[in-house]
Amino acid sequence: MSTETTRGSPAVALGTGTTVLAFVTVQLLAFAFAFGVDRPGAYALFAVVSTGAVAHYRDRGAFGVAAATLGSVLLVLLALPLLMLVASQDPGLVVEKATDPAVHRALYVSVYAPMLAALLSVALGVPLALVLARGFHGQALVETLVDLPLVVPHSVAGLAVLFAYSGDGAFDWLAVSIPGEFAAFGLLFDVPLFDGFHYDFSVLGTMTGMVLAMTFVSAPFAVNAAREGFEAVDSRLQYAARTLGANRWETFRRVTAPLSVRGVLTGGVLAWARAVSEFGAVAIVAYNVDVVYPPLFGERAETQHAPVFIFREYTTGGLDESGAVATLLLALSVAIFLVVRSLAYDDGGWP
């Protein structure tokens, strides 16, 4: 019997994980040293050379070494600004901002509103993605419309949302009066509980407008990722289910949906991440919003979406103030991103 450890076994996985951890640790230590001697550019060179060396050590061949080296250049271009941002902060100022209620409200809005936008994008985008995956006449026009928000300037997106939904827009007829016993429905619009309220559909300076603006720019990610998930499902499996007596709904529920769930989850995560980073459209539609914080039982207070809040801090307090808040937003976003993606995939893998 062969004693050779097979690829994908726990031993190999452990060894690979240990190697990756060691490599990342070396990179962080190298950056810390280069930053400490005020030579961050030297770290960029070290990162590229060390990546090529690892590829050579793992016997990837000349092509593999070249690919890893060139790819590491892009990774450095992405990672170095973030490392410099975090390393340049005054820890005392970061702690001060972390205890500031105004920062708490901004971070809360930057999780809550993007979550609503992502849920809306997935709920409405998945059916559209399924239709696109199956194909129909005029599909190119619909695909263009879905992808258009990706190329529309963000300020134009904000103006488009205002023209469509504010004032005498498309949904000005949506006015709802909710008595106190049903006031829990007001949670979606951040209104106090137990008092009842009269809701007029308004987007300028409201949470509704912020969510609509975020949905406008993030929906393409949800639709396209879900569509790729549906297209990856082997059509022969769906055909087999139909021949065994399953109707369309049963085939979707038992075959298509389970096999494409990764695409849907990935689309939701990407839509959330895109909404978190949105600035231009939100700044035009809902620069300031009123929120109930802490949720449910707090008081109403004015705040901004975190990217807008950071911009305001930059214009009023300078680079240090805005950098401290940006570091907190970065840490929160990375933490939520990793937790969501880790919990979303049963095998702990990444799509």
Secondary structure by P-SEA (a helix, b strand, c coil): cccccccccaaaaaaaaaaaaaaaaaaaaaaaaaaaaccaaaaaaaaaaaaaaaaaaacccaaaaaaaaaaaaaaaaacaaaaaaaaaccaaaaaaaaacaaaaaaaaaaaaaaaaaaaaaaaaaaaaaaaaaacccaaaaaaaaaaccccccaaaaaaaaaaccccccccccbbbbbccccccccccccccccbbbbbcccccccaaaaaaaaaaacaaaaaaaaaaaaaaccaaaaaaaaaacccaaaaaaccccccaaaaaaaaaaaaaaaaaaccaaaaacccbbbbccccccbbbbbbccaaaaaaaaaacccaaaaaaaaaaaaaaaaaaaaaaaaaaccccccc
